[in-house]
């Protein structure tokens, strides 16, 4: 670190001359000198200039005659200016400096006595080592006493299974001993940088590294290490704790340490009895970029110092059990997990993961749960901490067995099923539990008579699962078969059981006892937060089969098709899915609750059914109207016919049963239209107020408005090398451009027309009116011959128009010989794209930036029937003047691809390169 004298000293000299000869200014000056030569943060001293100047100029310190009060004032000032609480000024007329005797300078016998009394080793239960160090022995002493330390301490510690290093009472020591301790708990290779100490008086920096060899056997990196700290832990001990913690080699337990300093000196201020205490050296960790000084070392586990040993023992007990827990979890996953293809990755994770940061059973469970779910991408695979060893409850399949006698069956049906006919001839079927039921059984015949016969002629059907907590999945295929047409066979779902190694497909049944409800009428399934297990499966299948609409609350999400196992001797349990429930689309349901198509309070669900059923009555008409608008106005008639058919086909398949209001209908129509046509410009939206047309006659600005419009739309700049830059963010209508023409020529065009090259920034131009494109393009071509820019085909009027440059324009032309560069981004759209593409097609500009959005030159907005839905349909096709082909959906591809933020810089570099090449050519 280079030594330099900041302006503070000179400033103090000048300020001192401006006051009387009182001792206070001279004291401040001498204090500043000491700080400049000794304070370990010299770069911070510049910040004191203003503070000290204000104090001296104000004369405040001249009024303080009491020296202790002055010392307190100076302390507050210097601490506030430098934000360092270690800086203190004191008045001590009777102070006698005492130099503590350094350990290496003591006789060898006294050194041995001190080391033995400051280091204590004990071997606890389970071969846990306990090493208390009240002093960090320096390098010189460690070398002298090497054999003593090795035989009595380090070799004994090396044989322990884990270690508690107690630094709670360590208040003294030397930093030179830190590398040895860190090396003892590290591998010999590679060596790594652990600390850097800057000493201000000598202006030198000393780096501390691990050591390639040490006396005695290393403890290494594998065994657990717990470091205990307290509010008294200070100095070199803090360095040890800080480094090992941040190397992730040790877990710290106890209290935040004292926050001492590497080296602090108490220096007498010359010609006075005042002293200033200054930190003269500082530590900077190459691991964190910060230090333990002042702030101390925060423990991993915060606990009272007196309780730290007990906490460390319990923590080591948990950590010693980690291998067993991990192995038990691996065994369960290997044996039961249903996604067998994911098992190897999960086992590899368990084998390779470092659980260094785990400090409790709960912490281990949380870590395993998060990581296993991330690796498996399966929320059903759960590791849980079982507080108070709560019992694991599993459902008994025997509960779903059904009686054989008819009377008991009738009683079962009466208690689990309720049938009514509601308003508007709406059938109501409440199922509180799914019981085992197969086709052709007594129960099915009874269900046909009590359920399906009364419901067969209703207009719509409500199936109420709000109170359904589960049951047997075997009945689902039977109930779903009643909701289909018997003439068509459908796969409903498939169940794969890993334990049984069986795969069972559940299809629609060819024969059922009662009348089929069919596939045409509306089915509305009601759910609540209590809907669970098989009730969730049924609601899920209704959605995946597009057979009905789910209304109410999100279901409980408790169905996981899993088994739970508690790890022996631990409060940790694993829930592992052993069954995969695969729907008719081949998707595996991972649980998590069924989200209704219409979310609302469970108690209001029935009323909501009537609203949605009324809305569904008009769905087909709105879909047909959308198709007709498409056929009439969309640029590609063939695509419009295909999309219209697809919409009706999706309606017939039940896709639109999930639509419950105009907003969701607009979203579904938009998705289907864009997917079918490949045109992202097609859009259906909901609007309660009739939207204004995008092509109304534009308002001609008044004279007062012209200046504001130009300022808002245009930004111009003259760049180095006589390069013009113009940015405009909207394509105005030609009549507006003509109206502001004189001012536009004067304020914008005249300032860039005489440049040698021009950059046109279209990165933020999302489009607007296309009528001004010919006028803008004309300025970049000669008057003759007129150039064909592009061709427009209007689908609504079935007319074709060739767009040409104009024979005359106001003001001078830029001409056809000077270079033009156009910057683009993914925001560049509509008319801005047409301008850019025309200039590109005619080789008049170099395009730099990102491909443009692919917008439409013109989109009509059309009301769908008399509803609040509107369709935005591209009705004009832009054809290239060169190829004769449409390009608007794909957008404009730049000559030079660059990030939008970098496009201007790229353009300037390209201009400079071309200018240099031309100069060299001459």
N, C-alpha and C positions, 0 to 999 in steps of 0.2 A: 504494500500500500504506500504510494508516494507521499512524502511529507510536503505539505504546503501551508503557508500562513494565510488564512482567510482575512478579509478586510476588517474583521472584528477588532484586532489589536490596534490598527491605525485609527479606527473610529474612536476607540476608547481614549487614545492619546489626545485626539482633538477635543473630545468632550471634556477631558480632565482640565484642559486649559481654560475652559469656559466657566469654571466654578472656582470657589475660593480655595485656599490651601488646607481645608479641613482634611482629616485623615480618611474620611469615607471614600472619596473618589480614588485616592491612591490604593485603598484596600480593594476596590472593585477592579482596578487595573491589574494589580498583582494576582488577584483571583483568576482573571481572564487569562493571564500568562500561564498559570498553572494548568488550567483546563486545556489550553492550546497544546501544551507539551505532554500532557498526561492522560487526558480523557480518551477512552477507547472508541468513541464515536466522533472523530474530528469533523466528519462531514456534516454533523448536526449543529456545529457551533455557529455556522453562518446565520442560523435562525435566531441567535441571541442578539444580533446587532440592534434591531429596532427596540427590543425590550430594554436593554441596558441604556440605550440612548434616551429613551423616554424617562427611565428612572433618574438618570443624572440630570437631565434637563429640567425635570420637574422640581428638583431640589428636595424631594421627599426624604432621601437618606440623610441629607444634611441636618434635618430636624430631629434625627434619632440619636440621642446622646447615650442612651443605655446600650452597652455593647452586646449584651445577651439578646436584647430585643432586635438589634441590628442583625445579629447572626440569624435569628429566626426569619427576619424579613428577607435576607439574602438567600436563605435556604428555600423559602417559598418561591422566590423569583427564579432561581436557577432550576429548581425541580419543575416549575411550571413551563419554563422556556424550553427545557430539554426533555420533559416528560420522563424523567428518570428519578425514582424515589431514593436511589442510593447516594445521590449527591447531597451532601449536608455541609453546612457551615456552622462552626461552633466557636464559642469564646471560652478558652480554657487557660487562664493565666498560670495555673499550677500543674499543667499536664506534663508528665514525665514519660517519654516514649519507652515502651518495653518491647524488646525484640524477642519473640518466642523462639526457643531453641529448636532448630530443625532436627528431625529424627536422625538423619544420617550423621549429624555431627555429635551425637551422643556416644558414649562408650558402648561397645558391642553388647556387654552384659545388660546394660540399661535398655538397649534396643530390643533385645530378646524378651526382657521383662514386659516392656510396653506392648509388643506384638502379641505375646501370650495372653495379656489381659484385655486386649482389644479384639481378639478373635476367639470365638467359641464354636466348637463342633459337637453335634449330638446326632445319633442315629435313632429315628423314631420308628413307630410301628410301620410295617409293610415296606421296610427298607427305604424310608423317606429320610433324606439328609436334611439337617437343620444347621445352617452356618450363619452365625451372627458376626458381623464385621462392624466394629465401632470406629474404625479408621481404615482408610484406603492407603495401603503401604506403597510408597514411591518406588521407582525403578531402581535407585541406588541401594535402598534398604533391601528390596526383594532379591537383588543380586547377592548381597552379603549373607542374607539369611535363607538362601534358596533351598538348601537341603532340609533345614528345619521346617520351612513351610511345606515343602513337598512331602516329607515323611509324616508330619503331624496333621496336615490339613488336606492338601489337594489329592494325594493318592487315596486317602480314605473317602473323600467326597466322590471320587471317580467310581467307586464301587456301589454307590447308592442307585436306586431306581429312579428317583426324582429328587429335587432339591428345593428347599425353602431358603432363600438368601435374605437374611434379616438386616436391613439397613436403617431401621427405625431410630437407632441411637448413633448413627454415623454422622458426626459433626466436624470431622477433621480428616485430613488426608492430602494426597498430592495427585495432580492430574497425570503425572508421569506413570502412575501405577494403573491407570484405566486401561491402556492397551493390553496389559497382561490379562486382566480379568475378562475383557471382551474376547480375547483370543482363546482363553480357557473354555469358553462356551461356544466356540466356533470351530470350523474345520481348518486345517493348515493351509489349504488352497481352495479358492483363490484368496489372496490378501485383499482387503478392502479398506477404504478410507472411512474412519469413524468420527473424526472431529478435526476442527481447525481452530487454533487459538492465536488471536492477534494481540500482540503486546505493543501498546502505544509508545512508551518511553523509548524502546529500542526500534520501533517502527518495523517489527518483523512478524511473520506469520509462521507458526509451527504446525505442521500436519501430523495428526495421530493416525496410525494404521495398525491393523492387526499384525501379529508377529508370526513369522514362518516357523519358529520353534520356541517352545517354552519348557521350563523345568517341570517334569512330572507328566502324568497322563492327562490328556484333555478330557473334558466332560462331553464335548461334542454338541451337535445340534439336535439330536433326536429326543433326548430325555426331557421331561417337563421341568421348567424352572419358574418358580414363583418368587418375586422380589417384594419384600415388605417395606413400606415407607411410612413416615410420619411427618408431622409439622416440623420436627427437629432435623430431619434428614437434610444435609446441606453439603454444598461444594462438590468434591470429587464423587461422592456417593450419588449425588443427583445426576452427574454425568453418566455413571454406570447404569443407573435405572433408566435414564432417558434414551441412551443408545440401545440397550437391550430391548426395551419396549418397542422402539420404532424400527428395529431390525426384525420385529416379530419373533424374537427369541425368548422373551419372558413376558409373563403376565404380572402386572403390578397390582398389589393389594394393600389397602390402608388409606392414608390421608395424603392430600397434596403436599409435596415437599416444600421446604422453606423458601426456595427461590433465592439461593445465595448467588455468589459471584465467583468467577475464576480467580480474580485477584483485585483487592480493594486496598488503597493506601490512604493513610491519614497524613496530609501534607501541611506543614506550617506555612501560613501566608507571611512572606518576609516583612520585617519591620513591624510586626504586630504579634499579638497573642491569640490570633484567630487561626483556626485550622479548617481545611476543607477536605472532606472524605471523597475520594474519586475512584471509580472503577477504572483501572489502568489496563486491563486485559479483558477480552471477550471471547466467547465460544460461539462458533457457527457450525451447526450440524450439516454435513454434506448429504445427509439422509433426508432431512426435512427442510433445510434452508433456514431453520429457526434455532432457538436455544432454550435451555431450561432456566437460564438466569432470570431473576426477578419473578417470573410467573410460576416457577417450580415445575415439578413433574406431576401431572394429573394421573391418578391411579386408574387402572382398568376396572377394578372393583373398589368402589368407594365405601370405606367402613372405618369405624373407630380404630385407632392404632392398637389399643389393648385387645381388640377382638380379631386382629389380623391373622394371628397364628391359627386359631381355630377355623377361620374362614379358608385359609390356605389349605389346611388339611382336608376339609370337606371338598374343596375345589379339586385337589389332587385325586381324591376318591372318585369323583365324577370323571375326571380325565382318564384315570386308569381303566374305567369301564367302557370308554369309547370304542376300543377295538372289538369288544364283545358285542356291544350294541350294533355296530356296523355289520359285523358278521351275521348276527341274527336277522337283521333287516335284509341283508343280501340273500340269506337262505329262504326267507318268506317270498321275496320277489322272484327268485329263481323257480320256486315251486308253484306259486299260485298266479302270478301276474298274467293277465289275459293277452296283453300285447307282447307275445313272445319275441317278436322282432326287435323290440326296444330293450329287452332284458340285458343283452351284452353291454350296451352303452351305459345303462344304470349301474351294472356291476363294476364297470371300468371307472365310473365316477366315484363310487364308494371306495374303491381300492386306491385311487390316486389323490383324493381330496385331502388337503391339510386342514385339520380342525383346530388349529392353533388358538383361534379366538374364542373357543367354546369355554364358558365359565360356569355352566350349570346344566342340569338335565333339561330344563325348559329351553335354554339357549341352544342346546344340541338338537332338540326336537324342532325348533323353529328353523334352524339352519338346514337340517336334513329335509324338512318339508318344502321349503322354498326351492332348494336346489333340485330335489327329485322331481318336483312338478315342472320345473324349467326344462330339465333333461327329457322327461317323458312326454311333456305337453299334455298331461292328463291330470285334471283337477281332482279326480277320484282317488288318486294315489296320495294318501295323507299320512303324515307322521304327526302325532299329537302328544302333548304333555298332559298326562292324566292326573289332575290335581286330586290329592287325597286318595289316590289309587281307586278312582271311581270304577265301578264294575262295567264291563263291556256287555251290552245287551244285544242279542241277535234274535231276529224274528223266527218263530217256530213255524215251519211250513205246514205242520199238522193242524194249525189253527184254521186253515182254509179247506180242510176236508169237509165234505157235505154228507148229510144223513141219507139213508136209503129209503125210508118210509115217506109216503106222500104227505102226510100231515106235517111232519117235521120240515119237509121241503117248502110247503105253503107258508109255514111260520117264518122260515128263513127269507123267503121272497118278500113277505110282508114287512119284515124288520129292516131289510136292506134296500128295498126298491119302492118308489112311489111314482104313480102315474096320474096325470091330470090333463084336462083340455082347458087351455087358457083363452084369453081374448084373441080375436081374429083367427080362430080355429088353429091356435098354436099348441102343438103337443108339448107336454112337459114330462121328462123322465129324470127322476132323481135317483142316483146310485150312490149309496154310502159305502159299499164294499163290493169288490169283485170276487165272486166265489167261483170255485172250480166248476167249469161248465163246458160240456162238449156236445157236438151235434148228435141228435138221436137219443139223448138221455131223457130221463123223466124230468129233470130240471129244465132242459131246453123246451120240452113240450109245455111245461107249466109257464115258462117265460113267454112263449109264443102266445099263449092264451091271455095272460095277465098284462102283458106289456105291448107286444107288437100288434095284436088285433085291435085294441082301442086306439092306437096311434096311426094306423095305416092310412087314414083319409085326412090327416091334418095337413095344413099348408106348409108349416115349418115345424122343426123339432128343437126343443131346448133339452140338452142333456146336462143336468146339474151335478157337478163334481165338487162343489164348494165344501162339502162335508165328508168327502171321500179320502180315507187315510190309507188306502191300498187294497191288498187282496192278491188274488192269483192271476198271473199273466195269461194263463191258458184260456180264459174266457174272452180275451180281447179279439181274437180272430173271429169268433162267433158273432159278437156284437157288431164288429165292423162289416161282416158279411151282410147283415141286415141293412146296412147303409150303402150297399153297392147294388148294381144290376147283376142278377145271377147269371146273365148270359155272358158276362166277361170275367175271366179269371185274372186276379191281381195278386201280386205278392205284397203282403202287408209289412212283415218284418222278419228278421232272422235272429236267432239267439245262439251264440257260441259260448259253451261252457268249458273253461280251461281245466277244471278239476275232473269233470266227467269226460273231457275230450270229445264233446258231441256238438254237432251243428244241426239245429232244427229250423226249418223254414215254415213260416205260418202264412198260408195263402187264403184267399177267399174260398168259402165252402160251396161246393156245387149244389148241395141240397140243404135247406133249412126247414124247420117245422112250421114256422109262421109266415105271414106275408112280408115280402121285402119292402123296405121303405124307399129303396132305389137311390140313384145318384144325383137326381135333378133338384130335389127340394132342399131348402136351406137347413143346415144343422148348426146350432149355436151351443158351444160347450162353455159352461160357467166354471170358473176356478177361483180359489182363494189361497191365502197363505197356508191354509191347513191341507190343501190338496197334496197328497203325497203318494209315493211308491207307484203302484199300478195306475192310480188316478193320473199321475204325471205322464206315465207312458201313453195312456189313452189320449190325453190332450196333445202330446207331442205328435202322435200318429195322425190325429185329425189335421194337424197343420202340414205334416210332411206328405200326406196323401191328398192334400188340397180338397178335403171332403167337407170342411166346415170352418167356422169362425170361432176363435177362442176369445172369451170376454171375461174380464174380472181382474183378479190380482195375480202377480207372479207366484207360481207354486212354490212349495217348501224347499225344493232342491235337495231333498234328503235321499233320493233314490240313487244309489251308486253301484248296485250289483256287486257288492264287495263283502269281504270278510275282515274282521279285525282281530289282531293278535297283540297281546301285551308282552313286552320284552321282559324276560325273567329277571327279577331283582331290581327292576327300574320302573319309574312312573312314566314310561314312554310306550305308546302303542302305535302300530302300523295298521292302516286300513288299505287293503289291496283289492282292486277290482278283479274278479275272476270270471265275470260274464260280460260279453259285449252285446249290446242291443243295437242291431243294425237296421235302419229303416229301408223303405222301398227304393230309395235313391242310392243305397250303398253307403250311406253316412252312418258312422258310429256315434250314437248319442252319449256324450260324456257327462250327462246330468247337469246340475247347476240350476235347475228350475226352468219351467216353461214360461216364456214371456208371451202374454196374450196379444192378439192382434189389436184389441181395444182394451187398454188398461184403465181400470176404474175401481171404485170400491165394490167389494163383493156384494154388499147389501143392495147396491143399485144396479146390479148386473142384469136382472130380468127386465127392468125398464129400458135399459140400454139396448137389449135385444130388439125391441119393437122399433127403435130409431134406426138401427142398422139394417133390419129386415126391410123397412120402407126404402132406405137408400139403395139396397141391393136390387129392388124392383126396377129401378131406372138405369142400372149399370149397363146392360146390353145396348140400350139406345145411345148412351153417351159414347160407348166404344165404337159403335157403328158410325156415329157422327164424326168421330175423330178420323176414322178411316176414309170417309167421304171427303173431308177437308184435305186430307193428305193426297188423295187421288186427283183432286181438282187443282191444287196449288203447288205441290212439291216438285222440285226441279226434275226429278227422274220419275216418270210415270210408272215404269216397270217396278222400281223399288217401292213406290207408293202402293201399288196393287199387292205386292208381296207382304208389305208391312200390315196392310189392312186385313189380310187373311190371317196373318199370325196373331193379331190382336184378338180376333174372334175365336181362333183356335184355343188361345190361352184362356179366354173366358169360358169356353166349353169344358176345358180341362179342370176348371175350378181354381186357376191361379189367382183370379180376382176375388176369391172369397176372403182373402186376408185384408182386402181393402174395406175400410170402415167409414170413410168420410172423403170429402173432396180433396183434401190435402194428400192423403195417402193414395187416392186414385191418380192425382196428378203425378206423384212420384213414380207409381207403377207404370203408368203410360209412358212417361219420359224414359224410364229404364228399358222398357220393351221396344220402343221406337228406336232408340239409339243402338240397342243391341242388334236389332234386325237390319237396320239400314247402314250401320257403321258410321252414322253422321251425328257427331256430338252437338250439332247446331239445332237439331230438333228438340223442342222443349214444350212441355205442357205445364202450366202454372195456374194456381188458384188466386183469384183476385175478387174481392167483394165489390170493388168499384171498377167500372169499365176502364181499362188502361188507355192512356193517350196513345195515338198512333205515333210510331217513330218517324213517320214521313209526312207529318203536317207541314204546311207551308211555313218556312222559317221566318222568324221576326227580323226585319231589317233594323239594325241598331241606329239609334239617334247619334248626332254628332258628339254628344257628351259621353256616350257609351263606347265610341270607337276606341279611344285610348285605353280604356279598361280591358276591352276585348283583346287588343294586341298584346298588352302586358300579360294577360292571363294565358294566351295561346302560344306566344312565341318567346323564345329566349335566344339571343344572339351573342356571339363572342368572336373576337379575332384572335386566333391561336398563333403561336410562333411559326415562322416560315410563310406568312401571308396565307394562312389556311382559315377559311371561314367555318363557323359552326352555327347551325340553326336547329333549334329543337322546337317542335310544335306538337301538342298533345291531343289535338282533335282535328278532324277533317270537317271544316265548315262548308256550308252550302255555297254554291257558286254566286248566288245573288248577294249573300253576305260578303263574300270576298270582293265582289265588284263594288259594293257599297263602301267598304273600307279601303279600297284599292289605293287611292292617292296617299293616305296616311301609311299604308302598308309598304308602299314603295319607298316613302321618305324615311320611315322609322326602322324598317327591317331590311328590305331588299337592297337599298342603295349602299348599305354598310358592308354587304358581303358579295355583291355582284362583281367587284373587281379583284377578288381574291384569286390566287393561283389554283386552289383546290377547295372543295366544299364538302363538309360533313353534315349530313341531314340526319338528325337523331329522331328516330321513330320508335324508340324503345318503350315509351310510355303512351303511345298513341293507340287507343283501342278502336279507333274508327270514327264513324259519323256519316256524313253525306258523301256520296260518290260523285256528285255533279261537278265538283271543282277539280277532279283528277285531271281531265284534259287540259285545263288552264295551267295547273301546276307543272305538268309534264312539258308543256309547250316551251317554257322558259329554258329548258335544257336541250332543245333541238334548234336547228336552223329553220328559217321561215319556209324554205322549200328544200326538198319535197315534204309534203305533209306525211306524217308517220302514223301507221296503224298501231294503236296502243293495245287494244283488246276488243273482244266481242262479247256482248251480253245477250243471253237467251232468257226471255221472260216466260215462265211456264203458264202464268195466269192468262196472259194475252197471246201466248204462242208466237211472239215476235222476236226477231233477231236484229240487233243493232251493232254496227261497227263503230267503235269509238276512235276518233282521230285527233291528232294535234290540231291546234287552231292556227289560222293564217296570220292573225294579228294579236298582240298583247300589249298591255300598257307597260311602259318603261323598257329598259334594256334587257335583252336575253343574256343568260349565262353562256349560251352557245353550246356547241357539241364537242369541243376539243378539250376543255379542261376536265380534270378528274373530279368525279362525284362519288362519295361514299355514303351509304345508308346504313345506320345502326338499327338492329332489330332485337326483339326479345320475344318471349312466349306471350307477352301481353299485346304485341302488335297485331291488330285485327282489322277485319272488315275493309273499309275503304283505304286504310293505311296499307294493308296488304296488297290491294290492287295497284296502288301507286308504286309500291316497292317492286312487285312482280313485273309491271310494265317496264320500269327502268332496267330491270335485270334482263328481261326478254330481248330488249333492243340494245343490249350491251352498253348502256349509257351509265351504269353505276356498278360499283363493287359493293356487295352486300356483306356486312360483318355483324356477327352476333349469334343469336339463337334462332332456330326455326320458329316461324310465326304461328299464331294459334290456330289458323285454319278457320276463319270466320266467314260469314256470309255477306255478300255485297248488299243483299236486300232480303229481309225476312218479314213476311206478313204476319200480323197478329189477328187470329180469327177466333170468334166465340164458338164454343162447342155447344150446339143447341141453344137453349136459353138459360144455360147453367152459369155458374160463377167460374167455370174453367175456360181457359184460353190456350190455344196452340200457337206457338211461334214456329213458322214453317219457312225455310229458305225457298224463295220463289224465283230467284234469278241465278243463272249459271254464268260464271265468267270463264271464257275460253281464251287460251293463249293466242296472241297474234302470230306466233311463230309455229306452234305445234297444232293449234286448233283444238287442243284437249282441255278438259276441265282440270283445275288445280286447287280450287278454293278449299276443299275439305282438308287436304294435306297441308296447306299453308305454303310459305315460301322458304326454300332451303337456302341459307346464306352461301356465298362463295367461300367465306372464311368463318369457320365455326369458333365461337368464343363465348365465355360466360357474359351475360348482359352487362354485369358490372365492369368487365374488362374491355368491352367492345371499343370504347373511345380510345383507350390507350393503344390497343391493337391497331386501330385505324391510323393513329398518329405515327406509330412505328412504320406501318406500311407506306404511308406518304413519304416519310423521311427516306426509306429504302429506295423507293421509286425515284425520288428527286436525286439521290446520290448516283443511282444507276444512269440516269439521263445525263447528269453532269460528267460522269466518267466517259459516257458515249461520245460527248462532244470533244 
